[in-house]
Amino acid sequence: MSYKEAQKKYSKIGIDTEKAIADLAAVPISMHCWQGDDVCGFESVGGASNGIQTTGNYPGKATTPEQLMADIDKAMSLIPGKHRVNLHACYGVHKDKVVDRDKISPEQFTPWVEWAKKRGYGLDFNPTFFSHANVVDGLTLSSPDPKIRAFWIRHGIQCLKIAEYFGKSLKSPCAINFWCPDGYKDEPSDRLGPRKRMAESLDKIFKTKYDKKWVIPTAQSRKILALLDMGHFHLSENVADKISSFLMFFGKVAFHISRPVRWDSDHVIRQNDDLRAAAQEIVKMGPKNFLVALDYFDASICRVAAWVLGMRNMQKELLKAMLTPNAQLKALQDAGEFTAQLVLQEEYKNYPFEEVWAEFCRRAGVPAGEEWFKEVRKYETDVLLKR
């Protein structure tokens, strides 16, 4: 079937494929830099630790900022649309001496801003509350040691300043996600104390003045925007079921798209039911109400391929949702026509989505099918395996 034939078929159920292609092109996805080097960053030669672990030793990972930027460029060249890049604080570019986390500033991230500006990327940010000597017993902002807490509070404040620098420099609001690994391995004797310390620490961080036009913080603190991380929910939970509730209270929803498995979290996303359900909710409630970012790290496969596959999978599921006549299905639900709703929900899953995706990719100048993997293999041979 050609795109024109698919377009006619969709038009019979009230779907404008041209609008769907335009709508998908307008949805930026924030691609996580840490897939490219196994969450190591550029502060030391050690790997991720203190709350983060990456398994595998696939060859060719980036070990310098320049290598990581080049790998991101390659991945982005195979992904249709215009997207963002999500950085962690441990990815600052340090010159002669590494600046500790509580003293980092925009200076360490100027190369990233210059790089992003040339390519038209927005930048998002994350404080790095792991892989550091001041993560003691797995605790940072909730530590019983006031000196430890003070260090990480200073880190959070500096990260807000960096996020503001990103937003203002690139004229694109920067989402900054305050995720902490804090927690005890075994059953705690005191649950309230650590939570109070965490809340007090976050309150001190967010007393810092920052320009809300350019900075969008996400943290479970007071009225600050909450973030749903799919990789950190139990496998029996459907994260999509929670989205509408969060949207009612916050007005926006920040989303880290990932995939949990039985023994771990944060795996490369696949076109599975969980991703499909999340994409459907995002489209139904309006993509402008969401901050969508990917979050996984797999060192057992080609890292560039992991980026491209995940980003394209997210886009495919969003497009499928945009090609679904949601208004019609909603009307059937409101009318109590549940048989018709169920039948059509299933039948619409088999409409020719692939032809619309192929047209979207053709217009973006990227391969529609698995041909993109040949490009990654060539890059792997020419660049990655020579590191």
C-alpha positions as CSV (number, residue, x, y, z in Angstrom):
1,M,0.0,0.0,0.0
2,S,1.3,3.5,-0.9
3,Y,1.1,6.5,1.4
4,K,-1.7,8.0,-0.8
5,E,-3.8,4.8,-0.3
6,A,-3.1,4.9,3.4
7,Q,-4.1,8.5,3.5
8,K,-7.5,7.7,1.9
9,K,-8.1,4.8,4.3
10,Y,-7.4,7.0,7.3
11,S,-9.6,9.8,5.9
12,K,-12.6,7.5,6.0
13,I,-12.4,7.4,9.8
14,G,-11.7,11.2,10.1
15,I,-7.9,11.1,10.4
16,D,-5.8,13.7,8.5
17,T,-2.5,12.0,8.0
18,E,-0.9,15.3,7.0
19,K,-1.9,16.8,10.3
20,A,-0.5,13.7,12.1
21,I,2.8,14.0,10.4
22,A,3.0,17.7,11.2
23,D,2.0,17.1,14.8
24,L,4.6,14.4,15.3
25,A,7.3,16.6,13.9
26,A,6.4,19.2,16.5
27,V,7.0,16.9,19.5
28,P,10.5,17.1,20.7
29,I,11.9,14.2,22.7
30,S,14.8,14.7,25.1
31,M,17.5,12.2,24.3
32,H,19.6,11.2,27.3
33,C,23.3,11.6,26.9
34,W,24.2,8.9,29.5
35,Q,23.3,6.0,27.2
36,G,26.5,6.9,25.2
37,D,29.0,6.2,27.9
38,D,27.3,4.0,30.5
39,V,26.5,6.9,32.9
40,C,30.2,7.6,33.6
41,G,30.5,11.3,32.8
42,F,33.8,13.2,32.7
43,E,34.8,13.7,36.3
44,S,36.8,10.6,36.9
45,V,37.8,7.2,35.2
46,G,35.5,5.3,37.5
47,G,32.1,4.0,36.4
48,A,28.6,4.7,37.7
49,S,28.0,3.8,41.4
50,N,26.1,4.7,44.5
51,G,22.6,4.1,43.2
52,I,23.4,3.6,39.5
53,Q,24.7,0.5,37.8
54,T,25.2,-0.4,34.1
55,T,25.8,-3.9,32.9
56,G,27.8,-5.0,29.9
57,N,31.1,-4.0,28.2
58,Y,30.2,-3.5,24.6
59,P,33.1,-1.8,22.8
60,G,33.3,1.7,21.6
61,K,31.8,3.8,24.4
62,A,32.5,7.5,24.4
63,T,35.2,8.6,26.9
64,T,35.5,12.3,26.0
65,P,33.0,15.1,25.5
66,E,34.0,15.3,21.9
67,Q,33.3,11.6,21.3
68,L,30.0,11.8,23.1
69,M,28.9,14.8,21.1
70,A,29.9,13.0,17.8
71,D,27.9,9.9,18.8
72,I,24.8,12.0,19.6
73,D,25.2,13.7,16.2
74,K,25.3,10.3,14.5
75,A,22.2,9.1,16.3
76,M,20.3,12.3,15.7
77,S,21.0,12.0,12.0
78,L,18.9,8.8,11.9
79,I,16.0,10.1,13.9
80,P,13.3,12.2,12.2
81,G,12.2,15.4,13.8
82,K,13.9,18.1,15.9
83,H,14.8,17.0,19.4
84,R,16.5,17.9,22.7
85,V,19.5,16.5,24.6
86,N,19.3,15.7,28.3
87,L,22.6,16.1,30.3
88,H,23.6,15.0,33.8
89,A,25.7,17.3,36.0
90,C,28.6,14.8,35.8
91,Y,29.0,15.6,32.1
92,G,30.6,19.0,32.6
93,V,33.7,19.7,30.5
94,H,36.5,20.3,33.0
95,K,39.8,21.8,31.8
96,D,42.8,21.6,34.0
97,K,41.1,20.5,37.2
98,V,37.8,18.8,37.9
99,V,35.4,21.1,39.8
100,D,33.5,19.3,42.5
101,R,29.8,19.0,42.3
102,D,29.0,21.7,44.8
103,K,31.0,24.2,42.8
104,I,30.1,23.4,39.2
105,S,28.8,26.4,37.2
106,P,27.8,27.3,33.6
107,E,31.5,27.5,32.8
108,Q,31.8,23.7,32.7
109,F,28.8,23.5,30.3
110,T,29.7,26.2,27.8
111,P,31.0,23.7,25.2
112,W,27.6,21.9,25.4
113,V,25.7,25.1,24.9
114,E,27.8,26.1,21.9
115,W,27.4,22.6,20.4
116,A,23.6,22.6,21.0
117,K,23.2,26.1,19.6
118,K,24.8,25.2,16.3
119,R,22.5,22.2,15.9
120,G,19.3,23.8,17.2
121,Y,18.9,21.5,20.2
122,G,17.4,22.4,23.5
123,L,19.2,21.2,26.6
124,D,17.6,19.6,29.7
125,F,19.5,18.8,32.9
126,N,19.8,16.6,36.0
127,P,21.8,17.0,39.2
128,T,23.9,13.9,39.7
129,F,23.2,12.6,43.2
130,F,25.2,9.4,42.7
131,S,28.8,8.2,41.8
132,H,30.4,10.4,44.4
133,A,32.3,10.0,47.7
134,N,29.6,12.1,49.4
135,V,26.9,9.5,48.7
136,V,27.2,7.8,52.1
137,D,25.2,4.7,52.9
138,G,23.1,5.4,49.7
139,L,22.0,8.8,51.1
140,T,22.4,12.4,49.8
141,L,19.7,15.0,50.6
142,S,18.2,12.8,53.3
143,S,21.5,12.0,55.0
144,P,21.6,12.3,58.9
145,D,25.0,14.0,58.5
146,P,24.4,17.8,58.0
147,K,27.7,18.2,56.2
148,I,26.6,15.6,53.6
149,R,23.2,17.3,53.2
150,A,24.8,20.7,52.9
151,F,27.1,19.5,50.1
152,W,24.2,18.2,48.0
153,I,22.1,21.2,48.7
154,R,24.9,23.3,47.2
155,H,25.0,21.0,44.3
156,G,21.3,21.4,43.7
157,I,21.5,25.1,43.8
158,Q,24.4,25.2,41.3
159,C,22.4,22.9,39.0
160,L,19.5,25.4,39.0
161,K,21.9,28.1,37.9
162,I,23.2,25.9,35.1
163,A,19.6,25.0,34.0
164,E,18.8,28.7,33.8
165,Y,22.0,29.3,31.7
166,F,20.8,26.5,29.3
167,G,17.3,28.0,29.0
168,K,18.4,31.6,28.5
169,S,21.3,30.8,26.1
170,L,19.3,28.5,23.9
171,K,15.9,30.4,24.2
172,S,14.3,27.1,25.2
173,P,13.0,26.3,28.7
174,C,15.2,23.7,30.5
175,A,13.6,20.9,32.4
176,I,15.7,19.9,35.4
177,N,14.9,16.6,37.1
178,F,15.9,16.2,40.8
179,W,16.1,12.4,41.1
180,C,17.9,11.1,44.2
181,P,18.9,7.4,44.9
182,D,18.2,7.9,48.7
183,G,16.8,4.8,50.4
184,Y,17.7,2.0,52.7
185,K,18.5,-1.6,51.5
186,D,16.5,-3.1,54.3
187,E,13.5,-2.2,56.3
188,P,14.1,1.2,58.0
189,S,13.5,1.8,61.7
190,D,12.7,5.5,61.0
191,R,10.8,6.4,57.8
192,L,9.7,9.9,58.8
193,G,13.1,11.3,59.7
194,P,14.8,10.8,56.3
195,R,11.7,12.1,54.5
196,K,11.6,15.2,56.6
197,R,15.3,15.8,55.9
198,M,14.8,15.3,52.2
199,A,11.9,17.8,52.1
200,E,13.9,20.3,54.1
201,S,16.9,19.9,51.8
202,L,14.7,20.4,48.7
203,D,13.1,23.4,50.3
204,K,16.5,25.0,50.8
205,I,17.4,24.3,47.1
206,F,14.3,25.8,45.7
207,K,14.5,29.0,47.9
208,T,17.2,29.9,45.3
209,K,15.8,32.4,42.8
210,Y,15.6,31.1,39.3
211,D,13.8,32.4,36.2
212,K,10.7,30.2,35.9
213,K,10.4,31.3,32.3
214,W,13.5,29.3,31.4
215,V,13.7,26.6,34.2
216,I,11.2,23.8,34.7
217,P,12.2,21.8,37.8
218,T,10.7,18.4,38.6
219,A,10.9,17.1,42.1
220,Q,8.5,15.6,44.6
221,S,8.5,18.8,46.7
222,R,5.6,21.1,47.5
223,K,4.1,22.5,44.3
224,I,7.0,21.7,42.0
225,L,6.2,19.6,38.9
226,A,6.3,15.8,39.5
227,L,8.0,13.4,37.1
228,L,6.8,9.9,36.2
229,D,9.7,7.5,35.5
230,M,8.4,4.3,33.8
231,G,11.6,2.4,34.7
232,H,11.0,2.8,38.4
233,F,7.5,1.4,38.7
234,H,6.7,-2.2,39.4
235,L,6.0,-4.4,36.4
236,S,2.4,-5.0,37.6
237,E,1.7,-1.3,37.5
238,N,0.4,0.5,34.4
239,V,2.0,3.9,34.5
240,A,-0.4,5.2,31.8
241,D,-3.2,4.9,34.3
242,K,-1.6,7.5,36.5
243,I,-1.0,10.2,33.9
244,S,-4.5,11.8,33.9
245,S,-4.4,12.1,37.7
246,F,-1.1,13.9,37.7
247,L,-2.2,16.2,34.9
248,M,-5.3,17.3,36.9
249,F,-3.1,18.5,39.8
250,F,0.0,19.7,38.0
251,G,-1.2,21.0,34.6
252,K,1.9,19.4,33.0
253,V,3.5,16.0,33.3
254,A,7.2,15.3,33.1
255,F,7.9,11.8,31.8
256,H,11.0,9.6,31.7
257,I,10.3,6.9,29.2
258,S,12.1,3.6,30.2
259,R,11.4,-0.1,30.5
260,P,11.7,-2.2,33.7
261,V,12.3,-5.9,33.6
262,R,12.1,-8.4,36.4
263,W,15.6,-7.9,37.7
264,D,16.3,-4.2,36.9
265,S,15.0,-0.9,35.6
266,D,15.9,1.5,32.7
267,H,16.2,-0.8,29.7
268,V,15.9,0.2,26.0
269,I,12.3,0.9,25.3
270,R,10.4,-1.5,22.9
271,Q,7.1,-1.1,21.1
272,N,5.2,-2.9,23.9
273,D,1.9,-2.4,25.5
274,D,3.3,-0.1,28.2
275,L,4.9,2.3,25.7
276,R,1.8,2.2,23.5
277,A,-0.5,3.1,26.5
278,A,1.7,5.9,27.6
279,A,1.8,7.4,24.1
280,Q,-1.9,7.1,23.7
281,E,-2.4,9.1,26.9
282,I,0.2,11.8,25.9
283,V,-1.6,12.3,22.6
284,K,-5.1,12.3,24.0
285,M,-4.2,14.9,26.6
286,G,-2.1,17.0,24.3
287,P,1.7,16.6,23.8
288,K,2.2,20.3,24.8
289,N,1.2,19.3,28.3
290,F,4.1,16.8,28.6
291,L,7.9,16.9,28.9
292,V,9.0,13.7,27.3
293,A,12.5,12.4,27.8
294,L,14.1,8.9,27.5
295,D,16.0,7.3,30.3
296,Y,17.8,4.0,29.9
297,F,21.4,2.7,29.7
298,D,22.5,-0.5,28.2
299,A,26.2,-1.4,27.9
300,S,25.6,-4.8,26.4
301,I,24.6,-3.5,22.9
302,C,25.8,-0.8,20.6
303,R,25.1,2.4,22.4
304,V,24.3,4.5,19.3
305,A,21.9,1.8,18.1
306,A,20.2,1.9,21.5
307,W,19.6,5.6,21.2
308,V,18.2,5.4,17.6
309,L,16.0,2.5,18.4
310,G,14.5,4.0,21.5
311,M,13.8,7.4,20.0
312,R,12.2,5.9,16.9
313,N,10.1,3.5,19.0
314,M,8.8,6.5,21.0
315,Q,7.9,8.4,17.8
316,K,6.2,5.4,16.3
317,E,3.9,4.9,19.2
318,L,3.1,8.6,19.3
319,L,2.2,8.5,15.6
320,K,0.0,5.4,16.1
321,A,-1.8,7.4,18.8
322,M,-2.2,10.4,16.5
323,L,-3.6,8.1,13.8
324,T,-6.3,6.9,16.2
325,P,-9.8,8.6,16.0
326,N,-9.8,9.4,19.8
327,A,-12.7,11.8,19.6
328,Q,-14.9,9.2,18.0
329,L,-13.9,6.6,20.6
330,K,-14.5,9.0,23.4
331,A,-18.0,9.7,22.1
332,L,-18.7,6.0,22.0
333,Q,-17.6,5.7,25.6
334,D,-19.7,8.7,26.7
335,A,-22.7,7.1,25.0
336,G,-22.3,3.8,26.6
337,E,-21.5,2.1,23.3
338,F,-18.9,-0.2,24.8
339,T,-19.2,-3.0,22.3
340,A,-18.6,-0.6,19.4
341,Q,-15.8,1.0,21.3
342,L,-14.0,-2.3,21.9
343,V,-14.4,-3.5,18.4
344,L,-13.1,-0.3,16.8
345,Q,-10.2,0.0,19.3
346,E,-9.0,-3.3,18.1
347,E,-9.7,-2.8,14.4
348,Y,-7.9,0.6,14.3
349,K,-4.7,-1.1,15.5
350,N,-4.4,-2.8,12.1
351,Y,-4.6,0.4,10.0
352,P,-1.6,1.1,7.7
353,F,0.5,3.1,10.2
354,E,3.7,1.9,8.4
355,E,3.0,3.9,5.3
356,V,2.5,7.1,7.2
357,W,5.7,6.5,9.2
358,A,7.6,5.9,6.0
359,E,6.3,9.2,4.6
360,F,7.3,11.0,7.8
361,C,10.8,9.6,7.5
362,R,11.1,10.3,3.8
363,R,10.3,14.0,4.4
364,A,12.9,14.1,7.2
365,G,15.5,12.5,5.0
366,V,16.1,9.5,7.2
367,P,15.6,5.7,6.5
368,A,12.1,4.5,7.4
369,G,13.0,0.8,8.1
370,E,15.9,-1.1,9.4
371,E,18.3,0.5,6.8
372,W,19.3,2.9,9.6
373,F,21.1,0.0,11.3
374,K,23.5,-0.3,8.3
375,E,24.5,3.3,9.0
376,V,25.1,2.6,12.6
377,R,27.2,-0.5,11.7
378,K,29.3,1.5,9.4
379,Y,29.8,4.2,12.1
380,E,30.7,1.4,14.5
381,T,33.4,0.0,12.2
382,D,34.8,3.4,11.1
383,V,34.7,5.2,14.5
384,L,33.5,3.3,17.6
385,L,35.7,0.1,17.3
386,K,38.8,2.2,16.7
387,R,38.6,3.9,20.1
